[in-house]
Amino acid sequence: MNLEKTVQGVRAQVKEWRREGLRIGLVPTMGYLHEGHKSLIERAVMENDRVIVSVFVNPIQFGPNEDYGTYPRDLKADMRLCEEAGASVVFAPDVSEMYCDDFSTFVDMNGVTGELCGKSRPAHFRGVCTVVSKLFHIAAPDRAYFGQKDAQQLAVIRHMARDLNMDIEIVGCPIVRESDGLAKSSRNTYLSKEERTAATVIARALLAGRTMLENGERDGDPVLCEIRRIISTEPLAKIDYVEMVTWDRIEIHHTADVPVLVAAAVWIGKTRLIDNFIFERE
């Protein structure tokens, strides 16, 4: 497995693979990799001949008061995990490699970004779309892999690829959880022991909501009320949003008569965590 720090280096490797007729998978990440990322890499390895994992904490998707400066970073550990999972190349550029001093071109989107995290974090998805678009141009993959934990991001990237005629298959992969149900996230490392225990309320609340839908409830309002009620029993939890939206247009919807995404963002102390589930009637 190779470490590449430059766009030129990745493109040279991709050109060589293309001459050999190989299929390429891309797993975009911000690093500090965990079992959730590893599951994406392993699936990419199963479905492609070569796999590139990008490790880049993207400054333009963070707001001015968010955690860009303190976001956890550990490239050596990331390299070990990528090698164990079977990746071919880790692309870990510096910010200056991705954004020149007078960088002024962005990829933006309406509609799909209007609710959930797009509403709570203005300009976040402009940063996501811009960096992912750049990675797609650099790596020229056949497939790109994203986790369902960031479900709105997955929907946004699918719409971007469709709208801009990108000839790339966008593959969504299931949420990977801790044994107590907490969705794996690099930001879980921010939690104190007490906060880590408190954070499990998010998964418990969403499970209760899913159970209501599986038992035949189709009205979203009582489902969302129950999820909010359960989360509110935890003193350390503060709800950012709990919503039901169409999957995957991400429009507020109050009835589970179509495939829906039930998503939550919750502050546990100073850490904002997200989780969700997708429900489709059988």
Secondary structure by P-SEA (a helix, b strand, c coil): ccccccaaaaaaaaaaaaaabbbbbbbbccccccaaaaaaaaaaaacccbbbbbbcccccccccccccccccccaaaaaaaaaaacccbbbbbcccccccccccbbbbbcccccccccccccaaaaaaaaaaaaaaaaccccbbbbbccaaaaaaaaaaaaaaacccbbbbbbcccccccccccccccccccaaaaaaaaaaaaaaaaaaaaaaaccccaaaaaaaaaaaaacccccccccccccccccccccccccccccbbbbbbcccbbbbbbcccccc
